[in-house]
Amino acid sequence: MGKTILVVEDDSQVRRLYAKVLGEEGYHLTLAEGAADGCALLASGSYDLVITDFQLGDGTGAAVMEAARGIKTILITGSVQRDELEALALRYGLAACFEKPFLLHELLSKIREAIG
C-alpha cells in the first residue's frame, strides 16, 4: 500500500501539480487549501508525510507544522529568510526545506528518503 501524504498549498495550480507528480509515484494524497484545512485534516487523519507551503492564504505553515509534530514534514517557501528557515527546521524537526523555485526531482528524492 502506498504511503499517505498531506499537501497543504493555497495555490490550486501547485496543488494539481503535486497531485499529478506524487500520484504518478504511487503516493496517496490528501490536498488542503490552507492552514485551517490542513490542521483539521491532521486532527482527523493519519499521514506518513506532510508537505506544506509557509505562506498560506489563511495563515502560515507554522500552524500546520505545529499540528504535524511527530509526522515527517517538508516545508516549502518563497518568503522566509535562510536563517529563519534553519530555525524552523530545527524547531519542528523538518525532514527537508525547499526554497522556491526548486526542482521536483529533488523534492521526490527527499520524499523517498523520508518515507520510502
MMTF fields as JSON, N, C-alpha, C and O atoms, coordinates in Angstrom:
{
  "mmtfVersion": "1.0.0",
  "mmtfProducer": "UNKNOWN",
  "numBonds": 463,
  "numAtoms": 464,
  "numGroups": 116,
  "numChains": 1,
  "numModels": 1,
  "chainsPerModel": [1],
  "groupsPerChain": [116],
  "chainIdList": ["A"],
  "bondAtomList": [4, 2, 8, 6, 12, 10, 16, 14, 20, 18, 24, 22, 28, 26, 32, 30, 36, 34, 40, 38, 44, 42, 48, 46, 52, 50, 56, 54, 60, 58, 64, 62, 68, 66, 72, 70, 76, 74, 80, 78, 84, 82, 88, 86, 92, 90, 96, 94, 100, 98, 104, 102, 108, 106, 112, 110, 116, 114, 120, 118, 124, 122, 128, 126, 132, 130, 136, 134, 140, 138, 144, 142, 148, 146, 152, 150, 156, 154, 160, 158, 164, 162, 168, 166, 172, 170, 176, 174, 180, 178, 184, 182, 188, 186, 192, 190, 196, 194, 200, 198, 204, 202, 208, 206, 212, 210, 216, 214, 220, 218, 224, 222, 228, 226, 232, 230, 236, 234, 240, 238, 244, 242, 248, 246, 252, 250, 256, 254, 260, 258, 264, 262, 268, 266, 272, 270, 276, 274, 280, 278, 284, 282, 288, 286, 292, 290, 296, 294, 300, 298, 304, 302, 308, 306, 312, 310, 316, 314, 320, 318, 324, 322, 328, 326, 332, 330, 336, 334, 340, 338, 344, 342, 348, 346, 352, 350, 356, 354, 360, 358, 364, 362, 368, 366, 372, 370, 376, 374, 380, 378, 384, 382, 388, 386, 392, 390, 396, 394, 400, 398, 404, 402, 408, 406, 412, 410, 416, 414, 420, 418, 424, 422, 428, 426, 432, 430, 436, 434, 440, 438, 444, 442, 448, 446, 452, 450, 456, 454, 460, 458],
  "bondOrderList": [1, 1, 1, 1, 1, 1, 1, 1, 1, 1, 1, 1, 1, 1, 1, 1, 1, 1, 1, 1, 1, 1, 1, 1, 1, 1, 1, 1, 1, 1, 1, 1, 1, 1, 1, 1, 1, 1, 1, 1, 1, 1, 1, 1, 1, 1, 1, 1, 1, 1, 1, 1, 1, 1, 1, 1, 1, 1, 1, 1, 1, 1, 1, 1, 1, 1, 1, 1, 1, 1, 1, 1, 1, 1, 1, 1, 1, 1, 1, 1, 1, 1, 1, 1, 1, 1, 1, 1, 1, 1, 1, 1, 1, 1, 1, 1, 1, 1, 1, 1, 1, 1, 1, 1, 1, 1, 1, 1, 1, 1, 1, 1, 1, 1, 1],
  "groupList": [{"groupName": "MET", "atomNameList": ["N", "CA", "C", "O"], "elementList": ["N", "C", "C", "O"], "formalChargeList": [0, 0, 0, 0], "bondAtomList": [1, 0, 2, 1, 3, 2], "bondOrderList": [1, 1, 2], "singleLetterCode": "M", "chemCompType": "L-PEPTIDE LINKING"}, {"groupName": "GLY", "atomNameList": ["N", "CA", "C", "O"], "elementList": ["N", "C", "C", "O"], "formalChargeList": [0, 0, 0, 0], "bondAtomList": [1, 0, 2, 1, 3, 2], "bondOrderList": [1, 1, 2], "singleLetterCode": "G", "chemCompType": "PEPTIDE LINKING"}, {"groupName": "LYS", "atomNameList": ["N", "CA", "C", "O"], "elementList": ["N", "C", "C", "O"], "formalChargeList": [0, 0, 0, 0], "bondAtomList": [1, 0, 2, 1, 3, 2], "bondOrderList": [1, 1, 2], "singleLetterCode": "K", "chemCompType": "L-PEPTIDE LINKING"}, {"groupName": "THR", "atomNameList": ["N", "CA", "C", "O"], "elementList": ["N", "C", "C", "O"], "formalChargeList": [0, 0, 0, 0], "bondAtomList": [1, 0, 2, 1, 3, 2], "bondOrderList": [1, 1, 2], "singleLetterCode": "T", "chemCompType": "L-PEPTIDE LINKING"}, {"groupName": "ILE", "atomNameList": ["N", "CA", "C", "O"], "elementList": ["N", "C", "C", "O"], "formalChargeList": [0, 0, 0, 0], "bondAtomList": [1, 0, 2, 1, 3, 2], "bondOrderList": [1, 1, 2], "singleLetterCode": "I", "chemCompType": "L-PEPTIDE LINKING"}, {"groupName": "LEU", "atomNameList": ["N", "CA", "C", "O"], "elementList": ["N", "C", "C", "O"], "formalChargeList": [0, 0, 0, 0], "bondAtomList": [1, 0, 2, 1, 3, 2], "bondOrderList": [1, 1, 2], "singleLetterCode": "L", "chemCompType": "L-PEPTIDE LINKING"}, {"groupName": "VAL", "atomNameList": ["N", "CA", "C", "O"], "elementList": ["N", "C", "C", "O"], "formalChargeList": [0, 0, 0, 0], "bondAtomList": [1, 0, 2, 1, 3, 2], "bondOrderList": [1, 1, 2], "singleLetterCode": "V", "chemCompType": "L-PEPTIDE LINKING"}, {"groupName": "GLU", "atomNameList": ["N", "CA", "C", "O"], "elementList": ["N", "C", "C", "O"], "formalChargeList": [0, 0, 0, 0], "bondAtomList": [1, 0, 2, 1, 3, 2], "bondOrderList": [1, 1, 2], "singleLetterCode": "E", "chemCompType": "L-PEPTIDE LINKING"}, {"groupName": "ASP", "atomNameList": ["N", "CA", "C", "O"], "elementList": ["N", "C", "C", "O"], "formalChargeList": [0, 0, 0, 0], "bondAtomList": [1, 0, 2, 1, 3, 2], "bondOrderList": [1, 1, 2], "singleLetterCode": "D", "chemCompType": "L-PEPTIDE LINKING"}, {"groupName": "SER", "atomNameList": ["N", "CA", "C", "O"], "elementList": ["N", "C", "C", "O"], "formalChargeList": [0, 0, 0, 0], "bondAtomList": [1, 0, 2, 1, 3, 2], "bondOrderList": [1, 1, 2], "singleLetterCode": "S", "chemCompType": "L-PEPTIDE LINKING"}, {"groupName": "GLN", "atomNameList": ["N", "CA", "C", "O"], "elementList": ["N", "C", "C", "O"], "formalChargeList": [0, 0, 0, 0], "bondAtomList": [1, 0, 2, 1, 3, 2], "bondOrderList": [1, 1, 2], "singleLetterCode": "Q", "chemCompType": "L-PEPTIDE LINKING"}, {"groupName": "ARG", "atomNameList": ["N", "CA", "C", "O"], "elementList": ["N", "C", "C", "O"], "formalChargeList": [0, 0, 0, 0], "bondAtomList": [1, 0, 2, 1, 3, 2], "bondOrderList": [1, 1, 2], "singleLetterCode": "R", "chemCompType": "L-PEPTIDE LINKING"}, {"groupName": "TYR", "atomNameList": ["N", "CA", "C", "O"], "elementList": ["N", "C", "C", "O"], "formalChargeList": [0, 0, 0, 0], "bondAtomList": [1, 0, 2, 1, 3, 2], "bondOrderList": [1, 1, 2], "singleLetterCode": "Y", "chemCompType": "L-PEPTIDE LINKING"}, {"groupName": "ALA", "atomNameList": ["N", "CA", "C", "O"], "elementList": ["N", "C", "C", "O"], "formalChargeList": [0, 0, 0, 0], "bondAtomList": [1, 0, 2, 1, 3, 2], "bondOrderList": [1, 1, 2], "singleLetterCode": "A", "chemCompType": "L-PEPTIDE LINKING"}, {"groupName": "HIS", "atomNameList": ["N", "CA", "C", "O"], "elementList": ["N", "C", "C", "O"], "formalChargeList": [0, 0, 0, 0], "bondAtomList": [1, 0, 2, 1, 3, 2], "bondOrderList": [1, 1, 2], "singleLetterCode": "H", "chemCompType": "L-PEPTIDE LINKING"}, {"groupName": "CYS", "atomNameList": ["N", "CA", "C", "O"], "elementList": ["N", "C", "C", "O"], "formalChargeList": [0, 0, 0, 0], "bondAtomList": [1, 0, 2, 1, 3, 2], "bondOrderList": [1, 1, 2], "singleLetterCode": "C", "chemCompType": "L-PEPTIDE LINKING"}, {"groupName": "PHE", "atomNameList": ["N", "CA", "C", "O"], "elementList": ["N", "C", "C", "O"], "formalChargeList": [0, 0, 0, 0], "bondAtomList": [1, 0, 2, 1, 3, 2], "bondOrderList": [1, 1, 2], "singleLetterCode": "F", "chemCompType": "L-PEPTIDE LINKING"}, {"groupName": "PRO", "atomNameList": ["N", "CA", "C", "O"], "elementList": ["N", "C", "C", "O"], "formalChargeList": [0, 0, 0, 0], "bondAtomList": [1, 0, 2, 1, 3, 2], "bondOrderList": [1, 1, 2], "singleLetterCode": "P", "chemCompType": "L-PEPTIDE LINKING"}],
  "groupTypeList": [0, 1, 2, 3, 4, 5, 6, 6, 7, 8, 8, 9, 10, 6, 11, 11, 5, 12, 13, 2, 6, 5, 1, 7, 7, 1, 12, 14, 5, 3, 5, 13, 7, 1, 13, 13, 8, 1, 15, 13, 5, 5, 13, 9, 1, 9, 12, 8, 5, 6, 4, 3, 8, 16, 10, 5, 1, 8, 1, 3, 1, 13, 13, 6, 0, 7, 13, 13, 11, 1, 4, 2, 3, 4, 5, 4, 3, 1, 9, 6, 10, 11, 8, 7, 5, 7, 13, 5, 13, 5, 11, 12, 1, 5, 13, 13, 15, 16, 7, 2, 17, 16, 5, 5, 14, 7, 5, 5, 9, 2, 4, 11, 7, 13, 4, 1],
  "groupIdList": [1, 2, 3, 4, 5, 6, 7, 8, 9, 10, 11, 12, 13, 14, 15, 16, 17, 18, 19, 20, 21, 22, 23, 24, 25, 26, 27, 28, 29, 30, 31, 32, 33, 34, 35, 36, 37, 38, 39, 40, 41, 42, 43, 44, 45, 46, 47, 48, 49, 50, 51, 52, 53, 54, 55, 56, 57, 58, 59, 60, 61, 62, 63, 64, 65, 66, 67, 68, 69, 70, 71, 72, 73, 74, 75, 76, 77, 78, 79, 80, 81, 82, 83, 84, 85, 86, 87, 88, 89, 90, 91, 92, 93, 94, 95, 96, 97, 98, 99, 100, 101, 102, 103, 104, 105, 106, 107, 108, 109, 110, 111, 112, 113, 114, 115, 116],
  "secStructList": [7, 7, 7, 3, 3, 3, 3, 3, 7, 1, 7, 2, 2, 2, 2, 2, 2, 2, 2, 2, 2, 2, 2, 2, 6, 6, 7, 3, 3, 3, 3, 3, 1, 1, 2, 2, 2, 2, 2, 2, 2, 2, 2, 2, 7, 7, 7, 1, 3, 3, 3, 3, 3, 1, 3, 3, 6, 6, 3, 3, 2, 2, 2, 2, 2, 2, 2, 6, 6, 6, 1, 3, 3, 3, 3, 3, 3, 1, 1, 1, 7, 2, 2, 2, 2, 2, 2, 2, 2, 2, 2, 2, 6, 7, 1, 3, 3, 3, 3, 1, 1, 7, 7, 2, 2, 2, 2, 2, 2, 2, 2, 2, 2, 2, 2, 7],
  "xCoordList": [0.85, 0.0, 0.888, 1.895, 0.521, 1.316, 1.255, 0.306, 2.257, 2.32, 1.349, 1.053, 0.858, -0.127, 0.534, 1.216, 0.317, 0.911, -0.191, -1.107, -0.099, -0.962, -0.195, 0.907, -0.776, -0.176, -1.01, -2.209, -0.373, -1.056, -0.487, 0.659, -1.299, -0.854, -2.061, -3.078, -1.955, -3.095, -3.207, -4.244, -2.202, -2.227, -2.773, -2.145, -3.938, -4.598, -3.766, -3.794, -3.033, -2.193, -1.059, -0.725, -0.473, 0.607, 0.05, 0.684, -1.141, -1.77, -1.986, -1.711, -2.475, -2.701, -1.386, -1.339, -0.331, 0.979, 1.439, 1.888, 1.325, 1.691, 0.852, 1.381, -0.447, -1.336, -0.898, -0.873, -0.557, -0.137, 1.192, 1.3, 2.19, 3.538, 3.602, 4.149, 3.054, 3.137, 2.212, 2.533, 1.066, 0.171, 0.828, 0.684, 1.55, 2.261, 3.347, 3.723, 3.849, 4.873, 4.263, 4.99, 2.927, 2.257, 1.861, 1.406, 2.025, 1.633, 0.139, -0.429, -0.487, -1.882, -1.875, -1.193, -2.634, -2.588, -3.902, -4.978, -3.789, -4.895, -4.437, -3.33, -5.282, -4.914, -5.695, -6.91, -4.991, -5.604, -5.306, -4.205, -6.294, -6.159, -5.513, -5.108, -5.408, -4.837, -4.51, -4.66, -4.057, -3.623, -4.762, -4.59, -5.924, -7.048, -7.474, -7.689, -7.596, -7.964, -6.912, -7.254, -5.642, -4.563, -4.565, -4.402, -4.75, -4.768, -5.956, -5.827, -7.117, -8.298, -8.065, -8.426, -7.467, -7.175, -6.16, -6.275, -5.176, -4.192, -4.848, -4.465, -5.831, -6.514, -7.384, -7.643, -7.834, -8.776, -8.216, -8.903, -6.979, -6.429, -5.069, -4.522, -4.534, -3.219, -2.374, -2.779, -1.205, -0.352, 1.079, 1.555, 1.751, 3.159, 4.058, 5.179, 3.553, 4.346, 3.411, 2.304, 3.88, 3.171, 4.102, 5.278, 3.566, 4.274, 3.461, 2.285, 4.068, 3.328, 4.107, 5.324, 3.369, 3.915, 3.96, 3.244, 4.789, 4.825, 3.781, 3.036, 3.718, 2.737, 1.453, 1.389, 0.44, -0.857, -1.882, -1.704, -2.926, -3.914, -4.56, -4.951, -4.678, -5.348, -4.397, -4.849, -3.116, -2.152, -0.801, -0.456, -0.04, 1.282, 1.419, 0.629, 2.44, 2.737, 3.177, 3.241, 3.482, 3.877, 2.757, 3.023, 1.513, 0.379, 0.287, 0.007, 0.522, 0.49, 1.628, 1.423, 2.824, 3.972, 3.755, 4.154, 3.132, 2.827, 1.844, 2.023, 0.814, -0.185, 0.398, -0.112, 1.458, 2.068, 3.228, 3.944, 3.429, 4.544, 4.471, 3.409, 5.602, 5.655, 5.466, 5.641, 5.108, 4.96, 6.067, 6.314, 6.72, 7.765, 7.144, 6.088, 7.83, 7.279, 8.33, 9.501, 7.883, 8.717, 8.099, 6.913, 8.903, 8.458, 8.935, 10.083, 8.029, 8.355, 8.018, 6.927, 8.956, 8.721, 9.411, 10.411, 8.856, 9.482, 9.651, 10.06, 9.333, 9.277, 10.024, 9.954, 10.725, 11.412, 12.913, 13.48, 13.544, 14.993, 15.711, 15.174, 16.911, 17.686, 17.836, 17.642, 18.175, 18.367, 17.055, 17.049, 15.95, 14.653, 14.258, 13.672, 14.577, 14.292, 15.045, 14.487, 16.302, 17.095, 16.518, 16.496, 16.05, 15.437, 14.147, 13.894, 13.335, 12.103, 12.418, 11.744, 13.44, 13.829, 14.224, 13.86, 14.96, 15.362, 14.176, 14.009, 13.355, 12.221, 11.245, 10.752, 10.966, 9.948, 10.528, 9.774, 11.84, 12.46, 12.09, 11.75, 12.16, 11.716, 12.581, 13.794, 11.937, 12.655, 13.433, 14.488, 12.902, 13.568, 12.897, 11.755, 13.629, 13.112, 13.51, 14.627, 12.591, 12.873, 12.495, 11.436, 13.378, 13.075, 12.622, 13.226, 11.549, 11.063, 12.0, 12.502, 12.244, 11.833, 12.749, 13.888, 12.246, 13.035, 12.74, 11.796, 13.545, 13.381, 12.564, 12.838, 11.564, 10.694, 11.453, 11.1, 12.484, 13.218, 13.923, 14.125, 14.299, 14.907, 13.863, 14.157, 12.642, 11.561, 11.265, 11.146, 11.145, 10.877, 11.968, 11.678, 13.202, 14.314, 14.169, 14.383, 13.809, 13.64, 12.433, 12.457, 11.376, 10.204, 10.592, 10.257, 11.288, 11.726, 12.636, 12.537, 13.512, 14.419, 13.63, 13.982, 12.571, 11.8, 10.86, 10.747, 10.179, 9.144, 9.199, 8.388, 10.126, 10.24, 9.41, 9.411],
  "yCoordList": [-1.188, 0.0, 1.241, 1.286, 2.234, 3.456, 4.294, 4.208, 5.085, 5.997, 7.153, 7.523, 7.717, 8.794, 10.121, 10.262, 11.098, 12.423, 13.468, 13.455, 14.372, 15.553, 16.711, 17.033, 17.341, 18.506, 19.725, 19.766, 20.729, 21.967, 23.084, 23.498, 23.562, 24.548, 25.373, 24.812, 26.699, 27.541, 27.832, 28.327, 27.55, 27.778, 26.522, 25.464, 26.645, 25.477, 24.834, 23.612, 25.62, 25.044, 24.211, 23.151, 24.685, 23.939, 22.661, 21.608, 22.75, 21.543, 20.498, 19.317, 20.926, 19.991, 19.363, 18.174, 20.158, 19.634, 18.562, 17.491, 18.854, 17.851, 16.588, 15.478, 16.754, 15.601, 14.737, 13.511, 15.365, 14.627, 13.909, 12.701, 14.658, 14.102, 13.048, 11.965, 13.353, 12.411, 11.219, 10.105, 11.447, 10.342, 9.355, 8.143, 9.875, 9.007, 8.191, 7.121, 8.691, 7.966, 6.93, 6.213, 6.848, 5.844, 6.289, 5.473, 7.563, 8.067, 8.382, 8.799, 8.178, 8.555, 9.962, 10.228, 10.861, 12.263, 12.744, 12.338, 13.628, 14.442, 15.871, 16.232, 16.689, 18.066, 19.031, 18.904, 20.0, 21.034, 22.395, 22.634, 23.295, 24.616, 25.652, 26.713, 25.368, 26.358, 25.763, 24.561, 26.627, 26.186, 25.56, 24.499, 26.208, 25.687, 24.315, 23.394, 24.182, 22.913, 21.845, 20.716, 22.204, 21.268, 20.796, 19.606, 21.726, 21.367, 20.468, 19.526, 20.755, 19.917, 18.506, 17.528, 18.4, 17.079, 16.322, 15.108, 17.024, 16.377, 15.85, 14.797, 16.579, 16.162, 14.929, 14.173, 14.725, 13.64, 12.5, 11.503, 12.634, 11.613, 11.125, 11.568, 10.198, 9.632, 9.774, 9.343, 10.376, 10.664, 10.217, 10.274, 9.774, 9.409, 10.622, 10.65, 11.638, 12.827, 14.002, 13.845, 15.186, 16.436, 17.309, 17.467, 17.873, 18.88, 20.153, 20.173, 21.221, 22.468, 23.658, 23.756, 24.549, 25.849, 26.664, 26.353, 27.7, 28.521, 29.63, 29.825, 30.35, 31.427, 30.85, 30.479, 30.781, 30.257, 31.381, 32.31, 31.308, 32.376, 32.687, 33.827, 31.693, 31.899, 31.788, 31.595, 31.904, 31.818, 31.379, 31.621, 30.731, 30.267, 28.771, 28.15, 28.227, 26.82, 26.472, 25.294, 27.479, 27.204, 26.48, 25.56, 26.885, 26.214, 24.761, 23.865, 24.541, 23.179, 22.354, 21.21, 22.934, 22.203, 21.87, 20.8, 22.772, 22.511, 21.345, 20.455, 21.356, 20.282, 18.954, 17.887, 19.021, 17.819, 17.279, 16.392, 17.781, 17.287, 15.771, 15.205, 15.127, 13.67, 13.04, 11.832, 13.859, 13.385, 14.034, 15.233, 13.271, 13.846, 14.935, 14.747, 16.081, 17.25, 17.892, 17.996, 18.321, 19.08, 20.457, 20.584, 21.485, 22.874, 23.432, 23.239, 24.13, 24.795, 26.269, 26.615, 27.141, 28.566, 29.4, 28.999, 30.541, 31.527, 32.836, 33.835, 32.836, 34.105, 34.131, 35.127, 33.081, 33.015, 33.158, 32.521, 33.995, 34.185, 32.908, 32.124, 32.705, 31.49, 31.199, 30.056, 32.197, 31.942, 31.555, 30.705, 32.167, 31.802, 30.392, 29.636, 30.046, 28.712, 27.651, 26.606, 27.923, 26.99, 26.851, 25.754, 27.961, 27.918, 27.097, 26.317, 27.266, 26.483, 24.998, 24.157, 24.679, 23.282, 22.64, 21.496, 23.368, 22.847, 22.746, 21.739, 23.784, 23.824, 22.685, 22.058, 22.415, 21.423, 20.089, 19.181, 19.958, 18.7, 18.298, 17.144, 19.254, 19.03, 18.008, 17.94, 17.223, 16.26, 16.977, 16.51, 18.126, 18.916, 20.275, 20.461, 21.217, 22.551, 22.876, 22.585, 23.479, 23.903, 25.36, 25.799, 26.103, 27.474, 27.476, 26.824, 28.219, 28.347, 29.251, 30.231, 28.952, 27.74, 26.568, 26.76, 25.382, 24.177, 23.154, 23.312, 22.12, 21.077, 19.924, 19.451, 19.474, 18.404, 17.122, 16.414, 16.806, 15.564, 15.644, 14.62, 16.849, 16.998, 16.766, 16.134, 17.276, 17.028, 15.534, 14.979, 14.881, 13.441, 12.662, 11.694, 13.069, 12.413, 12.528, 11.552, 13.711, 13.91, 13.146, 12.643, 13.056, 12.276, 10.81, 10.169, 10.282, 8.874, 8.636, 7.613, 9.588, 9.485, 9.473, 8.749, 10.269, 10.397, 9.222, 8.742, 8.751, 7.73, 6.549, 5.629, 6.563, 5.437, 5.609, 4.736],
  "zCoordList": [0.0, 0.0, 0.0, 0.707, -0.781, -0.88, 0.379, 1.159, 0.56, 1.701, 1.478, 0.342, 2.586, 2.528, 2.855, 3.869, 1.969, 2.115, 2.164, 1.342, 3.13, 3.189, 2.582, 3.026, 1.566, 0.922, 1.284, 1.007, 1.908, 2.281, 1.415, 1.588, 0.485, -0.509, -0.951, -1.358, -0.875, -1.233, -2.725, -3.168, -3.494, -4.939, -5.633, -5.593, -6.265, -6.857, -7.966, -8.118, -8.735, -9.794, -9.208, -9.738, -8.128, -7.478, -6.85, -6.921, -6.231, -5.676, -6.766, -6.557, -7.921, -9.03, -9.495, -9.814, -9.531, -9.923, -8.938, -9.345, -7.634, -6.627, -6.808, -6.757, -7.019, -7.172, -8.351, -8.249, -9.454, -10.649, -10.415, -10.624, -9.985, -9.847, -8.741, -8.95, -7.579, -6.463, -6.666, -6.25, -7.302, -7.626, -8.577, -8.42, -9.566, -10.511, -9.821, -10.301, -8.7, -7.937, -6.993, -6.306, -6.956, -6.14, -4.746, -3.946, -4.441, -3.13, -3.116, -4.126, -1.959, -1.758, -1.177, -0.187, -1.793, -1.389, -0.829, -1.267, 0.159, 0.623, 0.424, 0.822, -0.188, -0.504, 0.367, 0.516, 0.942, 1.773, 1.17, 0.673, 1.214, 0.604, 1.506, 1.031, 2.792, 3.695, 5.045, 5.265, 5.954, 7.278, 8.076, 8.675, 8.086, 8.87, 8.361, 9.149, 7.047, 6.429, 6.742, 7.093, 6.614, 6.899, 8.341, 8.61, 9.269, 10.694, 11.016, 11.797, 10.417, 10.638, 10.111, 10.766, 8.941, 8.377, 9.229, 9.397, 9.764, 10.638, 11.909, 12.418, 12.419, 13.644, 13.42, 14.356, 12.186, 11.932, 11.085, 10.863, 10.61, 9.721, 10.161, 11.17, 9.377, 9.648, 8.385, 7.305, 8.527, 7.375, 7.649, 8.783, 6.6, 6.696, 6.53, 7.038, 5.805, 5.498, 5.267, 4.752, 5.658, 5.369, 4.542, 4.871, 3.47, 2.681, 2.811, 2.449, 3.324, 3.488, 2.958, 3.11, 2.337, 1.977, 3.265, 4.218, 3.305, 4.512, 4.455, 5.415, 3.354, 3.216, 2.646, 1.474, 3.485, 3.073, 3.174, 3.962, 2.405, 2.366, 3.701, 3.948, 4.565, 5.851, 7.04, 8.168, 6.815, 7.91, 7.387, 6.23, 8.257, 7.843, 8.084, 8.796, 7.471, 7.649, 9.062, 9.413, 9.885, 11.273, 12.013, 12.787, 11.785, 12.429, 11.97, 12.767, 10.694, 10.148, 10.743, 11.149, 10.793, 11.344, 12.816, 13.274, 13.553, 14.966, 15.083, 15.915, 14.25, 14.273, 13.791, 14.135, 13.0, 12.42, 13.248, 12.784, 14.441, 15.269, 15.37, 15.627, 15.165, 15.192, 13.821, 13.66, 12.827, 11.449, 10.626, 10.757, 9.798, 8.943, 8.074, 7.47, 8.026, 7.341, 6.452, 6.817, 5.273, 4.343, 4.187, 3.883, 4.395, 4.266, 2.938, 2.538, 2.263, 1.006, 1.167, 1.62, 0.795, 0.994, -0.069, -0.665, -0.276, -1.139, -0.415, -1.007, 0.887, 1.607, 2.935, 3.655, 3.27, 4.563, 4.335, 3.448, 5.138, 5.058, 5.491, 6.273, 4.987, 5.242, 6.743, 7.157, 7.566, 8.999, 9.679, 10.57, 9.269, 9.832, 9.393, 10.168, 8.162, 7.644, 8.445, 8.782, 8.743, 9.547, 10.953, 11.51, 11.528, 12.857, 12.834, 13.752, 11.796, 11.668, 11.527, 12.121, 10.745, 10.553, 11.877, 12.151, 12.687, 13.999, 14.946, 15.633, 14.984, 15.918, 15.654, 16.591, 14.383, 14.044, 13.58, 13.232, 13.569, 13.156, 11.739, 11.477, 10.831, 9.459, 8.726, 8.926, 7.881, 7.044, 5.951, 5.523, 5.497, 4.458, 4.346, 4.765, 3.773, 3.462, 2.034, 1.605, 1.307, -0.059, -0.225, 0.221, -0.875, -1.243, -2.693, -3.545, -2.968, -4.344, -5.12, -4.569, -6.365, -7.076, -6.727, -6.302, -6.909, -6.64, -7.732, -8.505, -7.785, -8.798, -8.226, -7.123, -8.973, -8.495, -8.191, -7.248, -8.962, -8.676, -7.321, -6.669, -6.894, -5.568, -4.477, -3.462, -4.682, -3.73, -3.662, -2.569, -4.803, -4.816, -4.096, -3.392, -4.264, -3.583, -2.068, -1.349, -1.58, -0.132, 0.393, 1.516, -0.413, -0.002, 0.138, 1.134, -0.847, -0.786, 0.419, 1.096, 0.668, 1.815, 3.126, 4.058, 3.195, 4.432, 4.674, 5.802, 3.614, 3.832, 2.868, 2.973, 1.95, 1.02, -0.225, -1.093]
}
